[in-house]
Amino acid sequence: MVTCLPLAAASMLVGAILDWPTSDFSEAMNIYRFIALAVAAVSAAAMLYVGLYQGRFVGRLICPIFADGCEGVADAPFARPFGIPDGYIGTVLYGAILVLLLAPAERWGWIALLALSFLATIANIIGVRDMMNLGSFCFYCLTTTILSPVLLWAIWQLR
């Protein structure tokens, strides 16, 4: 009789999960939200790494494709708007997107997400232009640039 209690408790738990209101759950956690969460997390991590280098908490940037290009871009004058390392600015931007994605789905939240992801996309396009003018490229910056339209699309699909 004692061995049946855990099984009975587990079946009640599974039953409660299966009775979960599917419309609310599917609205709150759909595939587009997961895509946006993944893209924002990768972008935040990439920008945090660049920001830690710019703040000299990391000695060198490991740049998989462009050799010393990552450090050249991170140390360029355009990489410090208003005197703040852009890696930190990007980390805060993508962190805010992550927080809003984890918040309950509200109309105002979607508008804020859309505005922030649009800002990220424009900032990344400007960053690529600056890198082209410099003649050096950053793997992490290009990664966030490639991912930012995906983020914008996924957030648009949340409407």
CORHUBEL-V198148 format. One record per residue. RES is the residue in one small letter. NEAR is the number of other C-alpha atoms within 10 Angstrom. Layout:
res,near
RES,NEAR
RES,NEAR
This chain:
res,near
m,4
v,6
t,7
c,9
l,10
p,10
l,11
a,11
a,11
a,12
s,12
m,12
l,12
v,12
g,11
a,10
i,11
l,10
d,9
w,11
p,9
t,11
s,8
d,10
f,10
s,10
e,14
a,17
m,15
n,12
i,14
y,17
r,19
f,14
i,16
a,26
l,22
a,14
v,22
a,27
a,17
v,17
s,26
a,25
a,19
a,20
m,26
l,22
y,20
v,31
g,23
l,17
y,20
q,23
g,14
r,10
f,11
v,12
g,10
r,14
l,20
i,16
c,15
p,12
i,11
f,13
a,15
d,16
g,21
c,25
e,20
g,18
v,22
a,23
d,15
a,14
p,11
f,16
a,20
r,16
p,10
f,8
g,9
i,13
p,22
d,21
g,26
y,20
i,17
g,24
t,22
v,15
l,19
y,25
g,18
a,17
i,27
l,19
v,12
l,17
l,22
l,14
a,11
p,11
a,16
e,11
r,11
w,9
g,15
w,18
i,14
a,14
l,23
l,21
a,15
l,17
s,26
f,18
l,15
a,23
t,21
i,15
a,15
n,22
i,16
i,13
g,21
v,18
r,12
d,17
m,22
m,11
n,10
l,14
g,11
s,18
f,25
c,24
f,18
y,23
c,23
l,18
t,15
t,24
t,21
i,15
l,20
s,25
p,18
v,19
l,28
l,21
w,17
a,21
i,24
w,16
q,14
l,20
r,12
